[in-house]
Amino acid sequence: MSSLPKQATVTNAIEPAAGEVTSKPDMQEYAQLRERYLRTTNALASAAHDLKTPLAILNGYVELLQSEKLGDLNERQREVLRDMHSNGQRLQRYIQDFLSFSVLETGELRMKFETGNINACLSEVCRLWSPRFQEKGLALYFLANEKVFEFPFDAPKLERVVSNLLENASKFTPSGGTVWLHAEPYMWERRSSSNRALPQERRRRPLSQPNSVKISVSDTGPGVPPEYHLEIFDDFFRLPSSDKAEGMGLGLAIARRLVQGMGGKIWVESEPGAGCKFSFILPLMPPTSESEGKDNGR
């Protein structure tokens, strides 16, 4: 028998006292695991990047054939090309998820906040997703909220978050269902280590006006059991009842990281059989430091 199990037994037999610093071997083991994890993540991103170009070429040829510029097609050929195009687009989304996940894990993502109209941003996302919802027999509704004024946010990142939530809703909402996208001013009592109340201050002063915007995506799908409300945002997590659903369980994990990167918070409200309501809030004042961006008020 090797000496490794004996060493592990000795280590586990001595419990660290409260507040004691982690031992050096444990820190070394953590560093090794972290390094291995980052290597795996980078390898995943490299493979996804290598697949991106040939897949784009294949999708381009499919679109060229669909245009019938190379000759007329019969109905059966059009049907085959539609299936090829649909699956090509799905693979493209998988690759993009891999690349996004890698960037978020390695800390290479940078936020770019610019003052903009969030109603226009959400309206554009709905316009892009409307054809897919119509194909699935789903109704998608969004009504601009005039009470939401312009504020600094990262538009591409916001669009990605909303797209991931809409994609999730479209996957699990049965045909004939409805999905709503909504934005509203929100008063966020955010807990932050850099903004704690003074010792003599027993209560916080109530907010007099909204300090954030709340964006929600609601659906009429099967819902999510309460025990999975936190776990559903983990990497590669899929509900036990969704084995047949497409995807790798990265959509909500990426959305959570992007929202946190913008200084916000995301959560789900749902009961089995009563649909889902995914909501996230973004502060009207973007985070000024990396630590604030990581604080999601959870």
C-alpha positions in Angstrom: 0.0 0.0 0.0 1.3 3.5 -0.9 1.9 6.1 1.7 -0.7 8.5 0.2 -3.7 7.1 2.1 -1.8 7.3 5.4 -0.9 10.9 4.8 -4.5 11.7 3.9 -5.7 10.0 7.1 -3.3 12.1 9.3 -4.4 15.3 7.6 -8.1 14.6 8.1 -7.6 13.5 11.7 -6.6 17.0 12.8 -9.4 19.5 12.3 -8.3 23.1 11.9 -9.4 25.5 14.6 -11.9 28.2 13.8 -10.2 31.0 11.8 -7.1 28.8 11.2 -5.3 29.4 7.8 -5.5 26.5 5.4 -2.4 24.3 5.4 0.2 24.6 2.7 -0.4 21.1 1.2 -4.1 21.9 0.9 -3.3 25.2 -0.9 -0.9 23.4 -3.2 -3.5 20.8 -4.0 -6.1 23.5 -4.7 -3.6 25.3 -7.0 -2.9 22.1 -8.9 -6.6 21.4 -9.3 -7.3 25.0 -10.4 -4.4 24.9 -13.0 -5.7 21.6 -14.4 -9.2 23.0 -14.6 -8.0 26.1 -16.5 -6.0 23.9 -18.9 -9.2 21.9 -19.6 -11.2 25.1 -20.1 -8.6 26.5 -22.5 -8.5 23.2 -24.4 -12.3 23.3 -24.7 -12.2 26.8 -26.0 -9.4 25.9 -28.5 -11.4 23.0 -29.8 -14.5 25.1 -30.1 -12.6 27.8 -31.9 -11.2 25.2 -34.4 -14.7 24.0 -35.1 -16.0 27.6 -35.7 -14.5 28.2 -39.2 -15.5 24.9 -40.9 -19.0 25.1 -39.4 -19.4 28.6 -40.7 -18.4 27.4 -44.2 -20.9 24.5 -44.0 -23.7 26.9 -42.9 -22.7 29.3 -45.7 -23.1 26.5 -48.3 -26.4 25.4 -46.9 -27.7 29.0 -47.1 -26.4 29.3 -50.7 -28.3 26.1 -51.7 -31.4 27.4 -50.0 -31.3 30.6 -52.0 -31.6 28.3 -55.2 -28.9 30.4 -56.9 -27.2 27.1 -57.9 -30.4 25.6 -59.2 -34.0 24.9 -58.4 -34.9 22.6 -55.5 -37.9 20.3 -55.0 -39.8 20.3 -51.7 -38.0 17.3 -50.3 -34.6 19.0 -50.9 -35.8 22.2 -49.2 -37.0 20.2 -46.2 -33.5 18.5 -45.9 -31.8 21.9 -46.2 -34.0 23.4 -43.5 -33.0 20.5 -41.2 -29.4 21.0 -42.0 -29.6 24.8 -41.4 -31.4 24.3 -38.1 -28.9 21.8 -36.8 -26.0 24.0 -38.1 -27.3 26.9 -36.2 -27.7 24.8 -33.1 -24.1 23.6 -33.3 -23.0 27.2 -33.7 -24.8 28.1 -30.5 -23.0 25.3 -28.7 -19.7 26.5 -29.9 -20.5 30.1 -28.8 -21.4 28.8 -25.4 -18.1 27.0 -25.1 -16.2 30.1 -26.1 -18.2 32.3 -23.7 -17.8 29.9 -20.8 -14.0 29.8 -21.4 -13.7 33.6 -21.4 -15.8 33.9 -18.2 -13.8 31.1 -16.4 -10.4 32.5 -17.2 -11.4 36.0 -16.2 -10.7 37.5 -19.6 -14.2 39.1 -20.0 -14.3 42.9 -19.9 -17.4 44.9 -19.5 -18.1 48.0 -21.6 -20.8 50.2 -20.1 -22.4 52.8 -22.3 -25.5 54.9 -21.7 -28.3 53.5 -23.8 -32.1 52.8 -24.1 -32.8 49.4 -22.6 -36.3 49.3 -24.2 -34.7 49.5 -27.7 -32.2 46.9 -26.7 -34.9 44.4 -25.5 -37.1 45.2 -28.5 -34.3 44.2 -30.8 -33.7 40.9 -29.0 -37.4 40.1 -29.3 -37.3 40.9 -33.0 -34.5 38.4 -33.5 -36.2 35.7 -31.5 -39.7 36.1 -32.9 -39.3 33.8 -35.9 -38.1 31.0 -33.8 -41.0 31.4 -31.3 -43.4 31.4 -34.2 -41.9 28.2 -35.6 -42.6 26.5 -32.2 -46.1 27.9 -32.0 -45.2 30.2 -29.0 -46.3 33.8 -28.4 -43.6 36.3 -27.3 -44.7 39.6 -25.8 -42.7 42.7 -24.9 -44.1 46.1 -24.1 -41.7 49.0 -23.7 -41.8 50.6 -20.2 -41.6 54.4 -20.4 -40.6 54.5 -16.7 -37.2 53.0 -17.5 -34.8 55.8 -18.4 -31.5 55.5 -20.1 -28.6 54.4 -18.0 -25.1 52.8 -18.5 -25.1 49.1 -19.3 -23.2 46.7 -21.5 -25.7 46.2 -24.4 -24.1 43.0 -26.0 -23.8 41.3 -22.6 -27.4 42.2 -21.7 -28.6 40.9 -25.1 -26.8 37.6 -24.5 -28.4 37.2 -21.0 -31.9 37.9 -22.3 -31.3 35.6 -25.4 -30.2 32.8 -23.0 -33.4 33.3 -20.9 -35.6 33.4 -24.0 -33.9 30.3 -25.4 -34.5 28.5 -22.2 -38.1 29.5 -22.2 -38.6 28.4 -25.8 -37.1 25.0 -25.0 -39.4 24.1 -22.1 -42.6 25.9 -23.0 -45.0 23.6 -24.9 -46.5 24.7 -28.2 -49.4 27.2 -27.7 -47.7 28.7 -24.7 -46.7 32.3 -24.0 -43.5 34.0 -23.0 -43.4 37.6 -21.6 -40.4 39.9 -21.5 -40.7 42.8 -19.1 -38.5 45.6 -17.7 -39.3 47.9 -14.8 -37.6 50.3 -12.3 -36.6 48.5 -9.1 -35.5 49.4 -5.6 -32.6 47.1 -4.7 -31.6 46.9 -1.1 -28.1 45.7 -2.0 -25.9 44.2 0.6 -22.3 45.2 0.0 -19.2 45.0 2.3 -18.2 48.4 1.0 -21.5 50.0 1.8 -22.3 48.8 5.3 -24.3 50.9 7.8 -22.4 52.6 10.5 -22.5 51.0 13.9 -24.7 53.7 15.4 -27.1 53.4 12.5 -29.7 50.9 13.5 -31.7 50.9 10.3 -31.0 51.8 6.8 -32.9 54.7 5.3 -35.5 53.5 2.8 -34.7 54.1 -0.8 -36.6 57.1 -2.1 -36.3 56.2 -5.8 -35.3 53.2 -7.9 -31.6 52.4 -8.1 -31.8 49.6 -10.6 -33.8 48.0 -13.4 -35.4 44.6 -13.1 -35.8 42.5 -16.3 -38.0 39.4 -16.2 -38.7 36.5 -18.6 -41.9 34.6 -17.7 -43.3 31.5 -19.4 -46.1 29.0 -19.2 -43.9 25.9 -19.1 -43.8 23.1 -16.6 -41.9 25.1 -14.0 -38.8 24.2 -11.8 -39.0 22.4 -8.4 -37.9 24.7 -5.5 -35.0 22.5 -4.6 -33.3 23.3 -7.9 -33.8 27.1 -7.8 -30.1 27.7 -7.0 -28.6 24.7 -8.6 -30.1 25.5 -12.0 -27.5 28.3 -12.5 -24.6 25.9 -12.0 -22.2 24.9 -14.8 -23.4 22.0 -17.0 -26.5 21.5 -14.8 -29.6 20.0 -16.4 -32.9 19.2 -14.6 -33.4 15.4 -14.2 -36.7 15.7 -16.1 -35.0 17.5 -19.1 -32.8 14.7 -20.5 -34.4 15.1 -23.9 -34.0 18.8 -24.1 -31.2 20.2 -26.3 -28.3 22.1 -24.7 -25.4 21.4 -22.4 -26.6 23.3 -19.3 -24.4 26.3 -19.9 -27.0 28.9 -20.8 -28.1 29.9 -17.4 -24.6 29.6 -16.0 -23.3 32.0 -18.5 -26.3 34.4 -17.9 -25.5 34.3 -14.1 -21.8 35.2 -14.7 -22.7 38.0 -17.1 -25.2 39.5 -14.7 -22.7 39.4 -11.9 -20.1 41.0 -14.1 -22.5 43.9 -14.6 -22.9 44.2 -10.8 -26.4 42.6 -10.8 -28.2 39.6 -9.4 -30.3 36.8 -11.1 -32.8 34.3 -9.7 -35.8 32.2 -10.6 -39.4 32.0 -9.1 -41.3 28.9 -10.0 -43.5 26.1 -8.9 -44.0 22.8 -10.7 -46.8 23.1 -13.2 -47.0 26.9 -12.8 -44.3 28.1 -15.3 -41.1 30.0 -14.6 -40.2 33.6 -14.0 -36.5 34.3 -14.4 -35.5 37.8 -13.2 -32.3 39.8 -12.9 -31.5 43.3 -11.8 -28.9 45.7 -13.0 -27.8 48.8 -11.0 -28.3 52.2 -12.6 -24.7 52.9 -11.6 -22.3 50.3 -13.0 -19.7 48.7 -10.7 -16.6 50.8 -10.3 -14.4 47.9 -9.2 -14.0 44.2 -9.8 -15.1 43.4 -6.3 -18.4 45.3 -6.8 -18.9 43.4 -10.0 -18.6 40.1 -8.2 -21.1 41.1 -5.4 -24.5 39.9 -6.6 -26.3 40.5 -3.3 -27.0 36.9 -2.8 
